Amino acid sequence: MLQVLTANRLIDGEVVYLASNGAWVETLDAARVFDSKADAEAALAVGAEAERRLVIVHAYLFEVTQAGDRLKPVKQREVIRAAGPTVRRDLGKQAAA
């Protein structure tokens, strides 16, 4: 099972993902993918530390599948979070695409 760590950036509420270099990035395809339970648990610890430092809030893991070089969330909730608002397609991440 492949997983990605996500949260919301505290300063602006933006959905972010933990990258391989430890940074919080705004795009799902830039996120680090965890394929073992041990790595996923270590990622949660990184998220908990970032919460303590008031960088992000509500860090959690979610499942993804890999299609070529793209990541695709398994659950619809994460599809929506990755794309941005559903009622105003001219705002958020989908507007930049």
ROKOL-14546 format. One line per field, with one value per atom (N, C-alpha, C, O): y, x, z; atom name. Coordinates in steps of 0.001 Angstrom, whole numbers, plus 500000, padded with zeros to 6 digits. Example, Ala and Ser with C-alpha at 12.3 -4.5 7.8 and 13.67 -1.06 7.14 Angstrom:
BEGIN
py <- (494310,495500,496700,496681,497750,498940,500030,501138)
px <- (513190,512300,513200,514236,512850,513670,512900,513409)
pz <- (507800,507800,507800,508465,507080,507140,507870,508039)
atom <- (N,CA,C,O,N,CA,C,O)
//
This chain:
BEGIN
py <- (498817,500000,501246,501412,502102,503354,504449,504545,505273,506348,507643,507637,508759,510100,510793,510571,511635,512414,513781,514475,514158,515452,516205,515628,517489,518360,519666,519802,520610,521968,522884,522795,523772,524740,525729,526268,525963,526775,528234,528862,528785,530215,530602,531716,529676,530043,528959,529177,527809,526746,525888,524968,526168,525421,523940,523612,523066,521640,521440,521934,520713,520457,518982,518251,518568,517182,517160,518055,516152,516022,515501,514472,516211,515829,515026,514931,514463,513654,514434,513862,515732,516553,517104,517872,516720,517177,518457,518894,519067,520288,519931,518797,520904,520755,521405,522604,520603,521067,521104,520422,521899,522099,521146,521079,520414,519520,518057,517680,517259,515845,515127,514281,515441,514747,515017,514280,516053,516353,515692,515820,514984,514359,513102,512435,512793,511531,510427,510616,509290,508136,507156,506810,506721,505767,504404,504260,503403,502075,501043,499858,501478,500551,501173,502393,500308,500773,501596,502612,501164,501874,503283,504242,503413,504740,505635,506830,505053,505822,506322,507464,505470,505885,506977,507906,506873,507919,509233,510301,509163,510366,511018,512242,510205,510751,511481,512492,510972,511645,513001,513973,513064,514348,515310,516492,514794,515625,516124,517286,515260,515656,516753,517681,516645,517681,518996,520060,518942,520163,520792,522016,519966,520491,521192,522268,520596,521220,522562,523482,522667,523920,524904,525980,524538,525383,525720,526833,524728,524870,524361,524986,523222,522587,522140,522144,521755,521165,519904,519782,518989,517775,516937,516697,516502,515634,514220,513690,513616,512226,511611,512315,510300,509544,509189,508996,509101,508594,507754,507910,506865,505943,506586,507388,506204,506643,505443,504413,505607,504661,505441,506665,504725,505379,504987,503805,505999,505792,506488,507689,505741,506354,507202,506715,508472,509379,510233,511165,509929,510683,509896,508667,510597,509986,510256,511342,509274,509435,508973,507833,509855,509454,508350,508320,507456,506375,506891,506492,507776,508267,509630,510467,509821,511056,512292,513348,512185,513321,513884,515099,513000,513445,513948,514800,513439,513968,515432,516277,515731,517102,517986,519107,517493,518287,518609,519699,517673,517880,518898,519621,518959,519829,521227,522182,521363,522668,522718,521678,523892,524019,523432,523527,522835,522229,523184,522936,524255,525162,526323,526944,526624,527723,527198,527260,526686,526106,527176,526848,528449,529529,529918,530839,529220,529468,528215,527126,528362,527201,526600,527206,525391,524720,524440,524507,524127,523807,525035,524884,526232,527448,527681,528263,527228,527418,526435,526664,525362,524317,524659,523870)
px <- (500841,500000,500886,501731,500693,501431,500668,499444,501408,500779,501567,502765,500862,501439,500986,499867,501850,501492,500990,501656,499823,499234,498879,498812,498656,498246,497752,497676,497424,497125,498179,498499,498717,499696,498977,497936,499510,498831,498698,497684,499684,499664,498566,498046,498200,497195,496152,495249,496255,495269,495457,494673,496475,496718,497005,497695,496471,496766,498219,498652,498974,500381,500700,499962,501820,502275,503746,504499,504160,505561,506361,506017,507428,508296,509492,509716,510241,511406,512476,513206,512570,513581,513109,513829,511900,511376,510568,510004,510503,509727,508248,507903,507401,505959,505664,505879,505167,504925,503432,502653,503031,501617,501060,499842,501900,501410,501620,502668,500617,500665,501805,502461,502058,503112,504510,505445,504667,505960,506115,507158,505077,505092,505942,506122,506454,507167,506138,505140,506383,505496,506123,507299,505333,505787,505198,503986,506074,505599,505790,505527,506243,506372,505743,505653,505317,504698,505681,505306,506931,507943,508168,508245,508273,508468,507258,507400,506066,504837,504764,504375,505137,505128,506164,505913,507318,508340,507827,508097,507093,506516,505510,505473,504703,503742,504461,503969,505618,506407,506907,506936,507299,507706,506517,506662,505351,504150,503813,503446,503936,503654,504616,504214,505881,506855,506519,506635,506109,505719,504477,504346,503563,502397,502841,502336,503779,504286,504953,504885,505606,506269,505306,505718,504012,502957,503189,502912,503707,503898,502666,502197,502147,500991,500007,500319,498811,497822,497256,497209,496836,496130,496877,496367,498076,498845,498286,498017,498115,497652,498086,498405,498093,498451,497214,496140,497358,496278,496873,498039,496056,496509,496505,495634,497511,497607,497949,498429,497693,498183,499107,499021,499976,500904,500558,500470,500365,500084,501189,501112,502203,503369,504098,504489,504288,504957,503967,504372,502695,501646,501129,501082,500743,500105,498617,498193,497828,496378,495840,496068,495124,494524,493490,492802,493386,492407,491017,490033,490930,489626,489290,490163,488003,487518,487870,488146,487865,488199,489571,489748,490528,491887,492003,492845,491178,491129,490710,491313,489684,489192,490231,490476,490841,491870,493044,493612,493406,494536,494206,495089,492938,492542,492145,492331,491609,491145,489631,488983,489049,487597,486811,487237,485680,484864,483806,483243,483527,482460,482968,482185,484227,484815,486063,487151,485925,487038,488051,489155,487683,488600,489506,490314,489375,490207,491005,490688,492006,492748,493686,493993,494132,495137,494659,495449,493379,492890,492912,492996,492836,492876,494271,494418,495284,496661,497037,498003,496296,496667,496324,496582)
pz <- (500000,500000,500000,500880,499029,498923,499661,499562,500403,501160,501024,500741,501233,501225,502498,502962,503072,504255,503807,503040,504286,503953,505221,506307,505068,506167,505555,504334,506407,505957,506557,507743,505716,506191,507095,506722,508251,509261,508848,509151,508174,507866,506883,506946,505955,504950,504670,503861,505312,505137,503901,503666,503109,501872,502165,503130,501327,501425,501018,499976,501844,501561,501768,502429,501183,501237,501612,501228,502354,502735,501549,500967,501190,500074,500589,501796,499677,500023,500782,501591,500524,501196,502537,503174,502977,504259,504183,505186,503003,502824,502653,502319,502885,502636,501293,501114,500342,498983,498698,499363,497708,497399,496354,496184,495656,494614,495000,495524,494735,495086,494382,494990,493124,492387,492941,492629,493748,494371,495735,496376,496179,497505,497533,496515,498694,498906,499103,499797,498498,498628,499618,499505,500575,501584,501257,501092,501166,500795,501898,501690,503063,504189,505432,505566,506323,507565,508390,508975,508439,509221,508672,509440,507349,506746,506973,507230,506879,507099,508544,508788,509497,510904,511153,511921,510514,510645,510065,510614,508967,508365,509310,509438,509963,510933,512064,512565,512465,513501,512999,513754,511729,511135,511134,511448,510781,510798,512198,512373,513183,514567,515025,515727,514630,514990,514291,514899,513039,512323,512946,512964,513458,514178,515457,515778,516191,517423,517142,517957,515966,515587,514929,514495,514853,514282,512812,512364,512064,510629,509892,508940,510342,509705,510785,511975,510338,511236,510592,509368,511422,511035,509989,508895,510338,509443,509501,510579,508329,508259,506939,505980,506909,505720,504927,505497,503604,502767,501649,501285,501114,500087,498706,498368,497921,496531,495650,496124,494378,493380,492456,492357,491793,490885,489454,489122,488616,487201,486417,486158,486045,485415,486421,487482,486101,487036,487827,488522,487728,488428,489618,489583,490663,491826,491760,491366,492144,492146,493492,493895,494193,495463,495256,494236,496215,496148,496495,495872,497487,497950,497353,497119,497116,496502,497329,496760,498640,499504,499136,499044,498929,498617,497181,496894,496284,494919,494974,494314,495755,495896,496574,496129,497645,498342,497421,497495,496564,495653,494563,494103,494147,493042,493477,492723,494665,495123,495185,495075,495359,495532,494367,493216,494658,493610,493074,492008,493780,493355,492513,491793,492583,491805,491123,491695,489916,489173,488760,488324,488895,488545,489706,489584,490830,491999,492335,491856,493133,493629,492599,491573,492905,492089,490678,489736,490514,489180,488254,487036,488818,488002,487428,486353,488143,487692,486586,485857,486456,485482,484083,483174)
atom <- (N,CA,C,O,N,CA,C,O,N,CA,C,O,N,CA,C,O,N,CA,C,O,N,CA,C,O,N,CA,C,O,N,CA,C,O,N,CA,C,O,N,CA,C,O,N,CA,C,O,N,CA,C,O,N,CA,C,O,N,CA,C,O,N,CA,C,O,N,CA,C,O,N,CA,C,O,N,CA,C,O,N,CA,C,O,N,CA,C,O,N,CA,C,O,N,CA,C,O,N,CA,C,O,N,CA,C,O,N,CA,C,O,N,CA,C,O,N,CA,C,O,N,CA,C,O,N,CA,C,O,N,CA,C,O,N,CA,C,O,N,CA,C,O,N,CA,C,O,N,CA,C,O,N,CA,C,O,N,CA,C,O,N,CA,C,O,N,CA,C,O,N,CA,C,O,N,CA,C,O,N,CA,C,O,N,CA,C,O,N,CA,C,O,N,CA,C,O,N,CA,C,O,N,CA,C,O,N,CA,C,O,N,CA,C,O,N,CA,C,O,N,CA,C,O,N,CA,C,O,N,CA,C,O,N,CA,C,O,N,CA,C,O,N,CA,C,O,N,CA,C,O,N,CA,C,O,N,CA,C,O,N,CA,C,O,N,CA,C,O,N,CA,C,O,N,CA,C,O,N,CA,C,O,N,CA,C,O,N,CA,C,O,N,CA,C,O,N,CA,C,O,N,CA,C,O,N,CA,C,O,N,CA,C,O,N,CA,C,O,N,CA,C,O,N,CA,C,O,N,CA,C,O,N,CA,C,O,N,CA,C,O,N,CA,C,O,N,CA,C,O,N,CA,C,O,N,CA,C,O,N,CA,C,O,N,CA,C,O,N,CA,C,O,N,CA,C,O,N,CA,C,O,N,CA,C,O,N,CA,C,O,N,CA,C,O,N,CA,C,O,N,CA,C,O,N,CA,C,O,N,CA,C,O,N,CA,C,O,N,CA,C,O,N,CA,C,O,N,CA,C,O,N,CA,C,O)
//
